[in-house]
Amino acid sequence: MRKFYLQNVAGERFGLNKENGVFFSDPSGLGFEQAVTWGDLGRGFFTALDEPEERADPQTPVTGKLTFLPPAYANYRSFADWIHAAGSLVLIYQPYGTDEFEKPVEVGYLQKGELNKVRWLPCPVSFEPSSPWRRPTPTEMEMQSSETGTNRRYPYRYPIRYGTDAAGRMSARIRAAGHLNGAVLLRYTGAIVEPEIRLTGAVTGKVYGICRLSSTLGSSDTLELSTMVEDCHVHRIAPSGTAEDLSPDLDLSQNPYFRVPCDEDSILSIESSQRFTGSAQLTVYHYFRTV
């Protein structure tokens, strides 16, 4: 059976599969639509006048019915309290027999009526998304020593973590997937001088973007790069958690907030002209119009 969850800013989940006395049913908005401009060629023939990348993707809410089981009013209040304290919400959807997919959402409405004959409380609900469905995907990980020119492969876990004891370069291969170009969330912790984060096509060699900084980070600093459409940023994060915007130090001659191609594998690398020995975490987001 398919499953739905909500996740708050702390990563805590609220199941919508009866485990919390709440069940999400009759979902709609799980497919997709796009605004195509058509030209009439006559006699029932038409031609698309716009390229696929030019077409608008309307915001389609995921709607349905939340049914609160007995004690229904107590379960309703518990759910309402949870979503208002969540900070931010992510809707997680797991179709039967597949991986989980997610999208950030806001609750557009949660209507409340009366108990039915079996003392259940059915409530129409709408989740309004700020992105398409996305899936965090692990990739094969490679460490490269620029001093020896050799590669070493290690087993990986999600999220990806990697480091090197030699100067120069860390890299990871990102597998092509999804219906739309993807994004990365990269966190590198450790000292590094003028880092350069580069995304290159594994087959074509095309440079999709370079995030080149004139900054120098200390051993306890974290460099965070997000290329997610709704949250592009590059920050230095102190051990206290304080974030400093590093965008004034960006070289804007290249695209610093690159997108991960969905039609070829790509190589993400962290490079520096000087030795660095930190560690990194990488989350790759592949985007899907429908799952």
C-alpha positions in Angstrom: 0.0 0.0 0.0 1.2 3.5 -0.7 2.3 5.6 2.2 2.4 9.3 3.1 4.2 11.2 5.8 4.8 14.8 6.8 8.3 15.9 8.0 9.1 18.9 10.0 12.2 21.2 10.0 13.9 18.9 12.6 13.5 15.8 10.4 10.7 14.3 12.6 7.9 12.5 10.7 4.2 12.4 11.2 2.7 9.3 9.6 -0.6 9.7 7.7 -1.2 5.9 7.4 -3.3 5.4 10.6 -0.3 5.0 12.9 -1.1 8.4 14.5 -4.9 8.0 14.3 -4.9 9.9 10.9 -5.3 8.5 7.4 -4.8 10.3 4.1 -7.1 9.1 1.4 -8.5 10.1 -2.1 -5.2 11.9 -3.1 -5.2 13.9 -6.3 -2.5 16.1 -7.9 0.0 13.2 -8.1 0.3 13.4 -11.9 1.5 16.4 -13.9 0.5 19.0 -16.4 2.4 21.4 -18.6 1.3 24.4 -20.6 2.1 23.7 -24.2 1.5 26.3 -26.9 0.1 24.6 -30.0 -0.1 25.7 -33.6 -3.0 24.5 -35.8 -1.8 22.9 -39.0 -5.3 22.1 -40.1 -7.3 18.9 -40.6 -6.5 17.7 -37.1 -2.7 18.2 -37.1 -0.9 20.4 -34.6 2.7 21.4 -33.8 4.2 22.5 -30.5 5.4 26.1 -30.9 7.6 26.1 -27.8 10.5 24.0 -26.6 10.0 21.7 -23.6 12.3 23.8 -21.4 10.2 26.9 -22.2 6.9 25.4 -21.0 5.3 26.4 -17.7 4.7 23.8 -15.0 1.6 25.0 -13.0 1.7 24.6 -9.3 -0.6 21.6 -8.6 -1.6 21.1 -5.0 -1.8 17.6 -3.6 -5.3 17.4 -2.2 -7.3 14.7 -0.5 -9.0 13.8 2.7 -7.5 13.4 6.2 -9.7 11.1 8.3 -9.1 11.3 12.1 -9.9 8.1 13.9 -11.3 8.0 17.5 -10.6 9.9 19.6 -11.1 12.0 16.5 -11.1 15.5 18.0 -8.1 14.8 20.1 -6.2 13.4 17.1 -7.3 16.4 15.1 -5.9 18.9 17.7 -2.7 16.9 18.0 -2.2 17.1 14.2 -3.0 20.8 14.0 -0.6 21.5 16.9 2.1 19.5 15.2 1.9 21.2 11.8 1.8 24.7 13.3 5.0 24.0 15.3 6.7 22.3 12.4 8.6 25.3 11.1 8.6 23.9 7.6 6.9 20.9 6.0 7.9 18.3 3.5 5.4 15.9 2.1 6.8 12.4 1.6 5.2 9.9 -0.7 6.1 6.3 -1.1 4.2 4.5 -3.9 3.8 0.8 -3.3 7.1 -1.1 -4.0 9.2 2.0 -4.8 11.5 4.5 -3.2 10.3 7.5 -1.3 9.8 10.9 -3.0 9.3 14.3 -1.3 8.4 17.9 -1.9 8.3 20.9 0.4 4.8 22.1 1.0 2.5 24.5 2.9 -0.9 23.5 4.1 -3.3 25.4 1.9 -6.3 24.4 3.9 -7.5 21.9 6.4 -11.3 21.9 6.7 -13.2 20.6 9.7 -16.7 19.2 9.8 -18.7 16.8 11.9 -18.1 13.3 13.1 -19.7 10.7 10.8 -21.8 7.7 12.0 -18.7 5.7 13.0 -17.3 8.7 14.9 -14.6 9.4 12.4 -13.8 13.0 11.4 -13.1 13.4 7.6 -11.4 16.7 6.7 -10.5 17.9 3.2 -6.9 19.0 3.0 -4.6 20.7 0.5 -0.8 20.6 0.4 0.7 23.4 -1.8 4.2 22.5 -3.1 7.1 24.8 -3.8 9.0 22.3 -6.0 8.4 19.1 -8.0 8.8 15.7 -6.5 12.4 15.1 -5.6 14.5 12.1 -4.5 17.8 12.3 -2.7 20.1 9.8 -4.5 23.4 8.3 -3.4 26.2 8.2 -5.9 29.4 6.2 -6.4 32.2 8.0 -4.5 35.7 8.5 -5.5 38.7 10.1 -3.8 41.6 11.3 -5.9 45.1 12.3 -4.7 46.6 15.0 -6.9 50.0 14.1 -5.5 49.9 10.6 -6.9 47.2 10.9 -9.6 45.6 7.7 -8.3 42.0 7.0 -7.5 40.7 5.1 -4.5 37.1 3.8 -4.4 35.2 3.3 -1.1 31.7 1.9 -0.3 29.2 4.8 0.2 26.3 5.5 2.4 23.7 8.2 2.1 24.4 11.0 2.6 27.8 10.8 0.9 30.8 11.5 3.0 34.3 11.6 1.6 37.8 13.1 2.4 41.4 13.0 1.2 44.8 13.1 2.9 46.4 14.6 -0.1 46.3 18.0 -1.9 44.0 19.1 -4.6 40.7 17.3 -5.3 37.7 15.4 -4.1 35.1 14.1 -6.6 31.9 12.1 -6.9 30.1 10.8 -10.0 26.4 11.7 -10.1 24.2 9.3 -12.0 21.7 10.9 -14.5 18.1 10.5 -13.3 14.8 12.4 -13.1 12.6 14.4 -15.5 14.1 17.8 -14.8 17.7 18.9 -14.1 18.6 18.3 -10.5 20.4 20.1 -7.7 23.0 19.5 -4.9 23.4 20.4 -1.3 27.1 20.1 -0.5 28.7 20.7 2.9 32.5 20.6 3.2 34.0 20.9 6.7 37.7 21.8 7.2 40.4 24.3 6.1 40.5 25.1 2.5 41.9 28.0 0.4 39.9 29.6 -2.4 37.8 26.5 -3.0 36.4 25.7 -6.5 33.3 23.4 -6.8 32.9 22.3 -10.4 30.2 20.2 -12.2 31.3 18.6 -15.5 29.5 16.2 -17.9 31.1 12.8 -17.6 30.5 12.0 -21.3 30.5 15.4 -23.0 33.0 17.2 -20.8 30.6 20.2 -20.7 31.1 22.5 -17.7 27.7 23.0 -16.2 28.9 25.4 -13.6 31.7 26.5 -11.3 31.3 27.9 -7.8 34.7 29.6 -7.3 35.3 31.5 -4.1 38.0 33.9 -3.0 37.4 32.9 0.6 39.6 30.9 3.0 38.0 28.6 5.5 39.3 27.5 8.9 39.5 23.9 10.1 36.3 24.2 12.1 34.3 26.0 9.3 31.7 24.4 7.1 31.2 25.5 3.5 27.6 25.0 2.4 26.6 25.2 -1.2 22.9 24.7 -2.2 21.9 24.9 -5.9 18.3 24.1 -5.2 16.1 26.5 -7.2 14.0 27.6 -4.2 17.1 28.0 -1.9 20.3 28.9 -3.8 23.1 30.0 -1.5 26.7 29.6 -0.5 27.5 30.0 3.2 30.3 29.7 5.7 28.9 28.0 8.8 30.7 28.5 12.1 30.8 25.8 14.8 28.1 27.8 16.7 25.8 27.3 13.7 26.0 31.0 12.6 25.8 31.3 8.8 27.8 33.9 6.8 26.8 34.7 3.2 29.8 34.2 0.9 28.1 35.4 -2.3 30.2 38.6 -2.3 33.3 36.3 -2.7 31.9 34.5 -5.8 33.4 34.6 -9.2 30.3 35.3 -11.3 32.0 34.7 -14.6 30.7 31.1 -14.3 27.4 29.7 -13.1 27.9 29.1 -9.4 24.4 27.6 -8.8 24.6 24.9 -11.4 21.9 22.3 -12.2 22.6 18.5 -12.4 21.9 17.3 -15.9 19.2 14.6 -16.2 20.5 13.3 -19.6 24.1 12.4 -18.8 26.2 11.4 -15.8 28.2 14.2 -14.3 31.3 14.7 -12.0 31.1 17.0 -9.0 34.6 18.0 -7.7 36.0 20.2 -4.9 39.4 21.6 -5.9 42.0 23.9 -4.4 45.5 25.0 -5.4 46.6 24.1 -1.9 46.4 20.9 0.2 43.1 20.3 2.1 42.2 17.5 4.3 38.6 18.1 5.3 35.5 16.0 4.9 32.3 16.5 2.9 28.6 15.5 2.8 26.8 15.6 -0.5 23.0 15.3 -1.1 21.9 15.1 -4.8 18.3 15.9 -5.6 16.8 14.5 -8.7 13.5 16.1 -9.7 10.4 14.3 -11.2 7.2 15.8 -12.6 5.3 12.7 -11.5 6.1 9.5 -9.6 
